[in-house]
C-alpha cells in the first residue's frame, strides 16, 4: 500500500476500525517515554492522529464530537500503556487494595484521556487546510497537556514534551522553554510528516513542514550540544555525598515490628565501604536516605536516634525522609506529615520540611467521607492520611549550600518547585518508588526529575528506596547512579548550580509566546479560508 493509500485508509476509517487505530497509535506513542526513549515513533503516531482528525469532519457539529472520541481513544491507549505500573501499588497490600487494581489501571487512563479528547476536539475547532492544521494540533494538545498538569492538583506525568528529553542534547531546550514549550515543539515537529500526503493545492509545499521540523530538531540538538560542551560540571568544594538505597520491600517499610531490622539494614548499608579506599560513612560529609525511611515516628524512638547519632559520629550530616507527627488540635484525630529531616552529627534535628503536594488517593483521600462510605481508603495506612505542608521552602544544611527539598512526585511539576526568593544551591529529592516494582514507572519518574534540574539549572541529589538513586548536574548529566531494584551506596561530589536559565527566570512565558504566535497563524489561515469560501459562494449565487 502506498503512503497516500494508507493515509486515505486512516482518514476514511470509521466505527471500531477508527477507534482501534487511535488506540493503537496512542499505545505505540508510549514508547517515546523512558526507559525506551524511542521518540521517533511519534513521526508515525502523531501523523496518524492528524489524519484521523481529517476524517472526523463529516461527523456531527463539524466533526468536533468525532474528533473528541478519537482523541479519547488515542489518550486511553497512551496512558494505559504508559501508566500500567500504577497497578503494582495495589498489590503491596493485595487483600485490602487488590480489588481496586483494575479500576485504577483502567480508570486513571480513562480519566486522563479526557484531556486528550479535549485537545483533539479543540484542534478540530481550529482545523484548517494544509500544514497550518499541524500547528492547530500542537496548540490544542499543548493547552490540554498544560491543563492536565494543573487541574485537580495536576498530573503532568509523561507529558508529550518528555519525548524530546531522552537525548540529553535535545533536553537542553527545557532550559529555555520548559516542558510545555517542548510539548508544543514535539507535537508540531513530529506530526509534520502528515503534510507529505496532502492532496490539496498546497501539495507542492508538502515537504516544507517536515523540512522546518528537521531544522528545528537540528537547531535544538545543536544548541544542546554546544551548551553541554561549554558548560563543564563544576563541584562544590568540601561536600561529599553518600546516598543509601536500601531496596526495602514495602511490607517492611510500613511494618512497625520490622523496626530494628530496618534500622540495622540502614546503618550497615550506610557504613559500607564502597571501594578499596572507602572508610564508609566517615568519608561523607552528607548522608541521604530515601522517603519515609522508617516504619515509625523517628522523634518518638530515642533508641533509633541514638543509633543514628552513633553512625554520624565522624561529623556527617544526615538528610532523610520520615513521617513527622503533627501536634494534634484534636488528640482523637492526630495527623502526620511526610517530611524531610536534617540531622546533625550530634543527633539534633536542625531543619524540617513537610511535603506540600500530596498524592491523591495515595497519601490522602479527596472527598474523604464520600469515598470512605464507598469503602475506599488511601494507600498509605495512616489514619486520616497525611497533612500537607504550608509552603515550599529551602532548608539550611550544615556544611552545604541551602537545599530545595522535594519529596517523591513533587518534582514532576514544572515551574512549581522553586519558591520565590533566594535561589537554592541544589535539589534534594527523596522518594519511594518501591510501590511500583521493577517497571517503567521509576524510570519515568527519574527522567522527569532530571528535566527539573535542567529547567532550573540546579544539581540534583536523589535517594530512592528501590532506585533510581543518582547525582545529576544542572545540565542533566548523571554523575553517578544506582540501578533500579538494587541495594547499595553511591559516593559523589556535589555539582555546583549554574546561572539561572531562561526558564528559571521567566517560567512558561517563552512557551506561551510560541503557542500564541502559532495560534495567530492558525486563526489567520482559518479567516482567509473562510473568506475564500464566502467569495466562491457569492460568485456562484451571482
N, C-alpha and C positions, 0 to 999 in steps of 0.2 A: 504494500500500500504506500502511495506517495505521501509526503508530508501534507500536501493540500488535501488529499483524500482523507487522511487521518483527522485533520482539522475539521473537515465537514462532518465526519462521523461524530466527533465530540460535540460540535455545535448543534447538530440535529438530534442528539440523544435525548430521550425523554423517559419519564417513568422510572422504573427501577434501574435501568441502564445509566441514566443520568446520575442517580443517587450513588450507584456503585462506583462510577468514575470519580465523582467528587470525593467520596470516602477514601478510595484507593490513593488518589493524589494527595489528600491530606495526610494519610498514614505514611506514605512514602516520604513526605516532607520532613517527618521527624528524624530521618537520617541526617539531616543538616545540623542537628544538635549534638552536643557532647554525649557519649565519648566517640561517636562515629565521625562527626565533623565533615560529612560528605556534602558540603554546601552546594556543589554544582548540580545536585539532584533537583534543586529548585529551578534550574533552567528548563526542566521538564514539567514540574508540577505547577508552577505559577502560570506559565503559558496555558496549561490545561484549564486552570481556573478562569483565565481571560476568555477562552473560547466557550466555556460553559456559560459565562455571563453574556457573551454574544448571543448564545442560543436561547437565553431566557426572555428575549424581547417580545416574543409572541404571547407571553403569559398575561395574566390579568394585571391591572394597574401599571401598565407599561413594562411588565416583566419584573417589577420590584419584588413581588411575593415569590416568584420562581427563583430569583437571584438569592433572596434570603434563605430559601430552603437549600439551595446549592451551597451557600456559604456555611450553613449549619452542618451539612454532611461533610464538607471539607474540614471544618474545625473539629468535628467529632472524631474523624479519623486521625487528625493531627494530635489532638490531646489524648485520645485513647492510646495511641502508640507511644507518645512521649511521656505520659504520666501513669502508666500501668503500675509502676513501682510503689505508688501510694498504697496499694493493696497489702504490701508487706507489713505495714504498721498495724493492720488489723489482725495479723497472725501472731503478734507478740503475746497477746493475751486472747488466744482464739476462743476459749469458752465464753468470754464476755463480749468480744467485739467481732468474732469471726462472721457472724450473720450479716454484719454491715459491709463486708468486703465487696460483694457485687454492687451494692448501692453506691459505694464510694468510687469504685473503679469505673463504673458506667455513669453515675450521676454527676460527678465532678466534670468529666469531659463534656457531658451533655450540656451542663450549665455554662461552662466556658465557651462552648461553641456558639452560644447566643451572641457573644461579642463578634465572632467571625461572621455570623449571619447578619448582624447589624452593619458591619463593614462592607460586606458584599452588596447588601441592599443599598447602602449609601453610594457605593460605586456605580450601581445601575442607575440611580437617580442622576448622577453626574455623567453618565456614559455618553460617548460621542464616537464619531468615526475615526479610524486610523490610530496612529501612535498616541495621541493625547489620552485615549482611554486607558492606557497603561499608567499614565500619571494619575488618572482618576482612581484607579485601583490602589496605587501607592498612597495617595492622600487618605482614602477611606479606611484602608487597613491600618495605617499608622494611627489614625484617630481612634479606631476600635481597640487597637492594642494599648494605646495610652489609657483609654477608659478601663480596660481590663486591669491595668496596673494601679488604678485608683478607686474604682467603685467597690463598696462594701469592704473596706480596708485594703483592697487591691491584691492581685496575684499575678505579677508580670513574668512568671516563670516561663522560660522558653519563648519569650517574645521573638518575633521573626528576625530582629536585628542581630540576635546572637549567632545567626548563621554566618555572619561575617567576622566573628571573633575567634574562630578556630585558628586560622593563620594569624600569628602574632603581628605581622606587618599590617594586615587589614584591620586588626583590632585597635590599632593606634588611632583610628578615626573616632573612637569613643572619647578621646581626649578633647575633641573639638565639638562634635555634635551629639555625643551621648548615645544611649541605647535607642532613643526614639528617632534620632537622626539616622542611625544605622538601619533601623527598621524601614524607614522610607527608602533609603538607598537600596537595601536588599530587595524590596518588592519591585521598585522601578527598574533596577538593573536586571534582575533575574527573571522578570516577566517579559523583558524586551524581545525575546525570540518570537513571541506571539505575532509580532508585526510582519514576520517573514512570509507568512502565508496569507496576508491580506489580499483580497481580490478586488479592492476598490480602486478609485482613481489614484490613490496615494501609493500604489504598488511600486512605482519607480523609486520611491524613497523608503521602501520596506527595510532596507539594510541599515538605515540611519539610526534607529533606536538601539539596535544591537551594537553598532559601532560606538555610539555615545556611551552605552553601558560598559563596553570593554574599556573605553577611555577612562571612565570613572573608576573602574576597578584598578586599572594600571596606575592611575594617579594616586588612588588611596593606598595601594601597595607601595608605590614609590615613596610617598610621604612617610609611611610607616617604617620602611627600611632605612630611610635617611634619619628618622628620629631615633631609631634603635642604635644606628651606627654612631650618632653624635652624642648620645646620652649614655655614658657608661654607668654601671652600678657603683655608686659610692657608698661607703659604710660609715655608720656611727661608731666613733672610737669608744672603746671600753665597754661595749654592750655585747654580750654573748648569750644568745637564746638557746634554751633547750626545750623542745616540745615533746610531750609524752603522749603517745597514742596507745591506750590500753587494750583496744579491741574487745571491750567488755560486752557480754550479752545483755540484752535489755532486761531480762528477768532478774539479773543480778543487780543492775543499776538501780532498780526500784524496790529491792528486797532488803528490808532492814536487817534481817537475820544474816545477810551476807556482809554486814558492815566491816568486820575485821578482815575478811578475805579481800574485800575491795581495797581497804587501806594497805594491807600487806602487798598487794599487787602494785598499787600506785607507788608506794615507797621503794620497792625493789626495782621496779622498772625505771623510775626516775633517776635512781642512783647507779644504773647500769653503765658500765664503760662502753662507749660507742666506737672505740678504736684503740690501737695499741698504746697511744699516749694519753688516753682519756682517763681521768680520775673519777668520773661520774658527775654527780650534780655540782660538785665543788668547782668544776670547770665553767659553770654557767653563772652569769650574773642574774639571769631571769629564767625561771621555770614556768611553763604554761601547761595547764591541764584543761581538758575539754569541758563542755557544757554539763551542768547538773551532775557534777562529778560524783556526788556521794548519795547513798540511799538513806540520808538522814540530814538533819539541820546541823551544819558544822559548828555553829556558835553554841549549840546545846550539847556538844560532845567534847568535853575538855580533854579526854584521852586522845581523841583524834587530833586536836590542835597541838597537843604535846608531841605527838609523832611527827607532825609537820614541822614544828619548831626544831626538833632534833635533826630532821632532814636538811633544814635550811641553815644549820649551824655555821657553815662556812661563809655566810653573808649573802646567800642567794635570796632573791625576792620571788614569791610565788604569785602567779595570776591564774585564778581558777574559777570555773563555773561552780555555782552552788545554789541550792534553794535557800532563800532567806525568809525566815518567819517575820510577818508583819506584827506590829503592835496592835492587837485587835481592839477596835472600839466595842465590839461585841464578843466577849470571850467564848460564847457559844458557837460563833461562826468565824473562827480565825482564818486568816489568809496568808499567802506567801508570795514572794517574788521570785522570778527566775533571774538570778543575779550573777555578777562577777565580783569576786573579792580580790583585792591586792593585799597580800600578807607579807609583812617584813620578816627579816631573819630571826627576830625575837618573838614571833608569833602574833604580833599586833596587826589587826586589820586596819590598814591605812587608807583604803579607798574602796568605795562600793558603787556599783552601777546596777540599776534594775531595768530589765528588758522592757522596752516601751511598746514595740509592735508584736503583740502576741499572735499565736497561730489559732485561728478559729477552729473549734471542734478538737484541736489538739491540746491547747493549753487553757482554753476557756470555752464555755458553751454559749454562743449567741442566743438571745431569747431563751434564757436558761429554763425558766419554768415551763414554757411551752414544750421544749424538747424533752425535758425530764419527764413530763407527763406521757410522752411517747416512748419512754424507756431508753432515751439516749443519754450519754454522758461523754465528757471529753476523754481523750486517750490517756492523758497523764492522770494517774489515780491520786488526785489531790482534791479533797472535798471543797467544792465551790470553785475549783480551778485556780489558776494563777491570777495575781493582780498585776496591772500594768504600771510601769514606772511613769513618773510625771513628765519627763522630758529627756531628750538627748543631752549628753554631757560628756566632756572629756574627763579622764581620770589621771591624777598625778601618780606616776610610777617612779619610786626611788631609783636613781641611777640610770634613768632612761628618759627620752622625751615624753611629753604628755601624749597619752594614747586615746584613740577613739574606740571605745568598746562596742562591739556588735555581737549579739547573741543569735546564733542559728540563722534563720531566714530573714532577719533584719537587714542583712547585707544584700538582699536581692532587689532593693527598691532604689532605683537611680534617682539622684537629686535629693534624696531624703535620708541621707546617712550622716552628713557632717553638720553639726549645729552651727548657727551663726556666731561669729566672734572669732576667737583665737583659732589658728589653724593647728591641727594635731601633727605630731611627728610620725605617727604610724597608726595602722588599724590592727586591733586585736579582735579576731573572730573566733569564738569558741562555739562548737556545735556538736550535735549528737546525731549523726546520720545513720547510726546503728538501727534506727527504726526501719530503714529501707533496704537492709541486707546488701547482698552483692548484686547490684542492679545499676541501671543507668542514672538513677536519681542523684547519688552522691557526686558523680562526675559532672552532672549539670549544675549542681549547687556550687562546686568548686570553680567551674568556668565563670559563673556569674560573679563570684567573689573576686576573681582576677579582673573582670571588667570594671568593677567598682574601683579597684586600685588604679587602673589606667585612667578612668574618668576623673578621679580626684588627685592623681599624681602622688599617691601615698603608698608606702610599702605595707605589706600585709603579712601578719603572722597568724596562722590558722591552726588551731588544735581541734581535731575531730576524734570522737571516740573510736570509730572504726575506720577512719580515713575519709577523705584525703587530707592529711596534715601537711602543711607546707609553709615556706617563707618565700614571698614573692616581692620583687622590686617594684617601684612605682610605674614601670612600663609593662608590667605583667610577666616579666621573665621569672621563671621558677629557679630560685637559688638552691633549694633542696626540698625534698618531699618524701613522704611515706605513702606507699600504695594502699588502695582500699583493701580492707579485710586482713590487715597485718597488725602486729603489735611491735612497739619499738620506740626509740627516741631519735630525734634529729637535733644536731647541734648546728647553729648557724649564726653568723653575724647579722646585725640589723641594718638593712639598707637605709640610706637617707631619703627623705622626700625630695621631690623636685619643686620648682616654682609652680604655683597653681596653674593648671592648664586652662584653656578657654572654657571648657565645660564646667570646671570647678568654680570659675568666676561668674559665668553668665547662665549656667544651668541650661534649660531647654530653649532659651531664646534663639540660638542659631538654628536648631531643628525647626522651631515654629516658623522662622522666616523662610526656610526652604519649603516647608509644606504650604505656606501661604502663597508663595510665588507659583508653585505648581498648581494650586487651586485656581489662581487667577488665569493661568494659561488654559486650564480646562474650561473654566467658565467662558472665557473669550471665544474658545473654539465652539462651545455649545451655542453661544449667541450668534456667531457667524453662520453656523449650520442651520439654526432655526430661521435666521433671516433669509438664507438661500431658499429654504423650503417655502417660506411665505411668498417670496418673489416668484417662484415657479408656479405656485397655486394662482397667484394674481394673473400671471401670463395665460395660464390655461383658462381661467374664468373669463378673461378678456377676449 
